[in-house]
Amino acid sequence: MPTARIEGLTTERFANILSVALDEFASCRYNDASFNRIIKNCGMAKGTMYYYFKSKEDLFLTIHKATLRDFKKVTALAAQSIEDSQSFWTLAEELLLEFYRTLYRKPVVSQFVTNFLTQESRREGHPAISTVSSIDAWLKAFLLRGQELGAIRHDLELAQITILAWGIWEGIRSWLPSEENHMQALVHPDVILDIFRRTMTPIDAAPQLQSVIETDEDDSPFMGASADAMDFESEN
């Protein structure tokens, strides 16, 4: 957190420091972000920056605390009770919708947040470990309630289901298309929810997938083609 001397900064100067730091943490994960680069981009001397922020961690935690306030609606939804399988998935959909609405309102904040919702942040020493551990504890309780209601599969241990949920999240974050500025794209929450449901729902209750092999209509350019026959060159 900032030193007490931060009160001597003008609001404009303080906001500029946080904006530059946010851009750095959004473009790089925490371990790759550079405190020296932040100082340089702020146009400050090292001694001056240390006067207000002693470390990269102090800057990160200041921004982290501010961004969490944007997710109050998500936090309120997460506290709701659920009574049956249908209400479990209804709440899951509402959570995803509100989460992505919040992310899309502020693209740079979005990238900052998704950068610390990762496996890296669950390691000792990461400044966001407390937040991520709290999310992990809530997720386990949420999934356990889903198992009790028959909404979540029982053939895997709760710990395995939780790891699977995190894995899906990180896969979605890494592989779904992003905006041209590399910030969070407007992803359709219904698609994401469908991925979670197909993976987490008990096998006998999971939505039936239509096999491509059984489809009469061949509208895929990849059907029946060997790897050598596929042209992955972009057209000029």
C-alpha positions as CSV (number, residue, x, y, z in Angstrom):
1,M,0.0,0.0,0.0
2,P,1.2,3.6,-0.5
3,T,3.1,5.4,2.2
4,A,1.5,8.2,4.2
5,R,3.3,10.7,2.0
6,I,0.9,9.9,-0.8
7,E,-1.4,12.5,0.6
8,G,1.0,15.1,-0.7
9,L,0.3,14.1,-4.3
10,T,-2.3,15.9,-6.3
11,T,-5.3,13.8,-7.4
12,E,-4.2,14.1,-11.0
13,R,-0.6,12.9,-10.3
14,F,-1.8,10.0,-8.1
15,A,-4.3,8.9,-10.8
16,N,-1.5,9.1,-13.4
17,I,0.8,6.8,-11.4
18,L,-2.1,4.3,-10.9
19,S,-3.0,4.4,-14.6
20,V,0.6,3.7,-15.8
21,A,0.9,0.9,-13.2
22,L,-2.4,-0.6,-14.3
23,D,-1.3,-0.6,-17.9
24,E,1.8,-2.5,-16.9
25,F,0.0,-5.1,-14.8
26,A,-2.6,-5.5,-17.5
27,S,-0.1,-6.2,-20.2
28,C,2.1,-8.5,-18.1
29,R,1.4,-10.9,-15.3
30,Y,2.7,-9.8,-11.9
31,N,6.0,-11.6,-12.0
32,D,6.8,-10.2,-15.5
33,A,5.8,-6.6,-14.7
34,S,8.6,-4.2,-14.1
35,F,8.6,-1.6,-11.3
36,N,11.5,0.3,-13.1
37,R,9.4,0.4,-16.3
38,I,6.5,1.9,-14.4
39,I,8.7,4.5,-12.8
40,K,10.1,5.4,-16.2
41,N,6.7,5.7,-17.8
42,C,5.5,7.9,-15.0
43,G,8.4,10.3,-15.8
44,M,9.6,10.0,-12.2
45,A,13.0,9.4,-10.5
46,K,13.3,6.2,-8.6
47,G,13.8,8.1,-5.4
48,T,10.6,10.1,-5.9
49,M,8.6,6.9,-6.6
50,Y,10.0,5.2,-3.5
51,Y,8.8,8.2,-1.6
52,Y,5.2,7.2,-2.3
53,F,5.4,3.5,-3.1
54,K,8.1,1.3,-1.7
55,S,7.7,-1.6,-4.2
56,K,5.9,-3.1,-7.1
57,E,3.8,-5.1,-4.6
58,D,2.6,-1.9,-3.0
59,L,1.4,-0.5,-6.3
60,F,-0.2,-3.8,-7.3
61,L,-2.1,-4.0,-4.0
62,T,-3.4,-0.4,-4.3
63,I,-4.8,-1.2,-7.7
64,H,-6.1,-4.6,-6.6
65,K,-8.0,-3.1,-3.8
66,A,-9.6,-0.5,-6.0
67,T,-10.6,-3.0,-8.7
68,L,-12.4,-5.3,-6.3
69,R,-14.9,-2.6,-5.7
70,D,-16.1,-3.0,-9.3
71,F,-17.3,-6.5,-8.5
72,K,-19.7,-5.8,-5.7
73,K,-22.7,-7.1,-7.7
74,V,-20.9,-10.4,-8.4
75,T,-20.1,-10.7,-4.7
76,A,-23.7,-10.1,-3.8
77,L,-24.9,-12.7,-6.3
78,A,-22.4,-15.2,-5.0
79,A,-23.9,-15.0,-1.5
80,Q,-27.4,-16.1,-2.7
81,S,-28.7,-19.5,-1.5
82,I,-29.7,-22.2,-4.0
83,E,-32.4,-24.9,-3.4
84,D,-32.3,-27.1,-6.5
85,S,-30.4,-28.1,-9.6
86,Q,-32.2,-25.6,-11.8
87,S,-31.5,-22.7,-9.4
88,F,-27.9,-23.7,-9.2
89,W,-27.4,-23.3,-13.0
90,T,-29.5,-20.2,-13.1
91,L,-27.3,-18.6,-10.5
92,A,-24.2,-19.8,-12.3
93,E,-25.5,-18.0,-15.5
94,E,-26.3,-14.8,-13.6
95,L,-22.8,-14.8,-12.1
96,L,-21.1,-15.3,-15.4
97,L,-23.3,-12.5,-17.0
98,E,-22.5,-10.0,-14.3
99,F,-18.8,-11.0,-14.2
100,Y,-18.4,-10.4,-17.9
101,R,-20.5,-7.2,-17.9
102,T,-18.1,-5.9,-15.3
103,L,-15.0,-6.9,-17.2
104,Y,-16.2,-5.4,-20.5
105,R,-17.0,-2.1,-19.0
106,K,-13.3,-1.5,-18.2
107,P,-11.0,-3.4,-20.7
108,V,-7.7,-2.6,-19.0
109,V,-9.1,-3.5,-15.5
110,S,-10.5,-6.6,-17.1
111,Q,-7.0,-7.7,-18.2
112,F,-5.5,-6.8,-14.8
113,V,-8.1,-9.0,-13.1
114,T,-7.9,-12.0,-15.4
115,N,-4.1,-11.9,-15.2
116,F,-4.2,-12.7,-11.5
117,L,-7.1,-15.2,-11.7
118,T,-4.5,-17.9,-12.6
119,Q,-2.6,-20.8,-11.2
120,E,0.4,-18.5,-10.7
121,S,-1.6,-16.4,-8.2
122,R,-2.2,-19.5,-6.0
123,R,1.5,-19.8,-5.2
124,E,3.0,-18.4,-2.0
125,G,4.3,-14.9,-2.4
126,H,1.9,-13.6,-5.0
127,P,0.1,-10.4,-3.6
128,A,-3.3,-11.6,-4.9
129,I,-3.1,-15.0,-3.1
130,S,-5.6,-13.9,-0.4
131,T,-8.2,-13.0,-3.0
132,V,-7.7,-16.0,-5.1
133,S,-7.8,-18.3,-2.1
134,S,-11.1,-16.7,-1.0
135,I,-12.5,-17.3,-4.5
136,D,-11.2,-20.9,-4.4
137,A,-12.9,-21.5,-1.1
138,W,-16.2,-20.1,-2.4
139,L,-16.0,-22.2,-5.6
140,K,-15.5,-25.4,-3.6
141,A,-18.5,-24.6,-1.4
142,F,-20.6,-23.7,-4.5
143,L,-19.6,-26.9,-6.3
144,L,-20.2,-29.0,-3.2
145,R,-23.7,-27.5,-3.0
146,G,-24.1,-28.4,-6.7
147,Q,-23.2,-32.0,-5.9
148,E,-25.7,-32.1,-3.1
149,L,-28.4,-30.9,-5.4
150,G,-27.5,-33.3,-8.2
151,A,-26.3,-30.5,-10.5
152,I,-22.6,-31.4,-10.4
153,R,-21.2,-34.9,-11.1
154,H,-20.2,-37.2,-8.3
155,D,-17.8,-39.5,-10.1
156,L,-14.9,-37.1,-9.3
157,E,-13.7,-35.8,-6.0
158,L,-14.6,-32.3,-5.1
159,A,-11.0,-31.3,-5.3
160,Q,-10.8,-32.7,-8.8
161,I,-14.0,-30.9,-9.8
162,T,-12.6,-27.6,-8.5
163,I,-9.3,-28.0,-10.4
164,L,-11.3,-28.8,-13.5
165,A,-13.3,-25.6,-13.1
166,W,-10.2,-23.5,-12.7
167,G,-8.7,-25.3,-15.8
168,I,-11.7,-24.5,-17.9
169,W,-11.6,-20.8,-16.8
170,E,-7.9,-20.6,-17.7
171,G,-8.4,-22.3,-21.0
172,I,-11.2,-19.8,-21.9
173,R,-9.1,-16.9,-20.8
174,S,-6.2,-18.0,-22.9
175,W,-7.8,-19.3,-26.1
176,L,-11.0,-17.4,-26.8
177,P,-10.6,-14.5,-29.1
178,S,-9.6,-11.1,-27.6
179,E,-10.0,-7.6,-28.9
180,E,-7.3,-6.1,-31.2
181,N,-5.8,-4.3,-28.2
182,H,-5.5,-7.7,-26.5
183,M,-7.9,-6.8,-23.7
184,Q,-10.9,-8.9,-22.7
185,A,-13.3,-9.5,-25.6
186,L,-17.1,-9.6,-25.2
187,V,-17.4,-13.3,-24.8
188,H,-20.9,-14.9,-24.9
189,P,-21.5,-16.1,-21.3
190,D,-24.0,-18.7,-22.6
191,V,-21.2,-20.4,-24.6
192,I,-19.0,-20.5,-21.5
193,L,-21.9,-21.7,-19.3
194,D,-22.5,-24.5,-21.9
195,I,-18.9,-25.6,-21.6
196,F,-19.1,-25.7,-17.9
197,R,-22.4,-27.6,-17.9
198,R,-21.2,-30.2,-20.4
199,T,-18.1,-30.8,-18.3
200,M,-19.6,-30.6,-14.8
201,T,-23.1,-32.1,-15.1
202,P,-23.6,-35.7,-14.1
203,I,-23.0,-37.9,-17.2
204,D,-26.6,-39.3,-17.3
205,A,-28.0,-35.8,-17.2
206,A,-25.5,-34.0,-19.5
207,P,-26.8,-32.3,-22.7
208,Q,-26.5,-34.7,-25.6
209,L,-23.8,-33.9,-28.0
210,Q,-24.4,-34.4,-31.7
211,S,-21.5,-36.3,-33.1
212,V,-19.9,-34.8,-36.2
213,I,-19.4,-38.3,-37.6
214,E,-23.1,-39.0,-37.4
215,T,-24.1,-35.8,-39.2
216,D,-25.4,-36.1,-42.7
217,E,-24.5,-32.6,-43.8
218,D,-20.8,-32.1,-44.4
219,D,-20.4,-28.3,-44.0
220,S,-16.9,-28.5,-42.5
221,P,-13.8,-27.8,-44.6
222,F,-11.9,-30.1,-42.3
223,M,-14.1,-33.2,-42.7
224,G,-12.2,-36.0,-44.3
225,A,-9.1,-33.9,-45.0
226,S,-5.7,-35.1,-44.1
227,A,-3.3,-32.7,-42.4
228,D,-1.3,-32.3,-45.5
229,A,-4.4,-31.3,-47.5
230,M,-5.3,-28.4,-45.1
231,D,-4.2,-25.0,-46.1
232,F,-3.6,-22.8,-43.1
233,E,-2.0,-20.0,-45.0
234,S,-3.9,-16.7,-44.6
235,E,-5.2,-15.1,-47.8
236,N,-3.6,-11.9,-48.9
